[in-house]
């Protein structure tokens, strides 16, 4: 079990680097969601299932959804602003 915990922590560190180094917002949100799922697995492995359920809800579902909605809202307002400048 110890080797699984160490490899899981290494995978979390690698995925955190992937989140930080990704340039595209959409790819970064997907990487962030994967990172949140890995954290939930880590919490479950380290015997904190209540924290794991909270992490799944917030880190893997709610946060990426909010970022994607904010991005879509910004694009929509940018298009409206550009249309107003043309008229």
C-alpha positions in Angstrom: 0.0 0.0 0.0 2.9 2.3 0.7 4.1 2.2 -3.0 0.5 3.1 -4.1 0.5 6.2 -1.9 3.9 7.3 -3.0 3.0 6.9 -6.7 -0.3 8.7 -6.2 1.5 11.6 -4.6 3.9 11.7 -7.5 1.1 11.6 -10.0 -0.6 14.5 -8.2 2.6 16.5 -8.3 2.9 15.9 -12.1 -0.7 16.8 -12.7 -0.3 20.0 -10.7 2.6 20.9 -13.0 0.4 20.2 -16.0 -2.3 22.5 -14.7 0.2 25.3 -14.2 2.0 25.0 -17.5 -1.1 24.6 -19.7 -1.8 27.8 -21.7 -5.3 27.1 -23.2 -8.1 27.9 -20.8 -10.2 25.0 -21.8 -7.3 22.5 -21.5 -6.4 24.1 -18.2 -9.9 23.5 -16.9 -9.9 19.9 -17.9 -6.5 19.4 -16.3 -7.8 21.1 -13.2 -10.8 18.7 -13.1 -8.4 15.7 -13.4 -6.3 17.2 -10.6 -9.4 17.5 -8.4 -10.3 13.9 -9.0 -6.7 12.8 -8.2 -6.9 14.7 -4.9 -10.2 13.0 -4.1 -8.6 9.6 -4.7 -5.7 10.7 -2.4 -8.1 11.7 0.4 -9.9 8.4 0.0 -6.6 6.4 0.1 -5.5 8.3 3.2 -8.8 7.4 4.9 -10.7 10.7 4.7 -13.8 9.7 2.7 -15.8 12.8 3.8 -13.2 15.1 2.5 -12.9 13.1 -0.7 -16.7 13.6 -1.4 -16.3 17.3 -0.8 -13.3 17.4 -3.1 -15.2 15.6 -5.8 -18.1 18.1 -5.5 -16.0 21.2 -5.4 -12.7 20.4 -7.1 -13.9 18.2 -9.9 -17.4 19.5 -10.7 -18.2 23.0 -9.3 -14.9 24.8 -9.9 -14.3 23.8 -13.5 -18.0 24.4 -14.3 -17.8 28.0 -12.8 -14.6 28.7 -14.8 -16.2 27.5 -18.0 -19.3 29.5 -17.4 -17.2 32.6 -16.7 -15.3 32.1 -19.8 -18.4 31.8 -21.9 -19.9 34.9 -20.3 -16.7 36.9 -21.0 -16.8 35.8 -24.7 -20.5 36.8 -24.9 -19.9 40.3 -23.4 -16.9 40.7 -25.7 -19.0 40.1 -28.8 -21.7 42.5 -27.6 -19.1 45.2 -26.9 -17.6 44.7 -30.4 -21.1 44.9 -32.0 -21.7 48.2 -30.1 -18.4 49.7 -31.4 -19.4 48.9 -35.0 -22.6 50.9 -34.8 
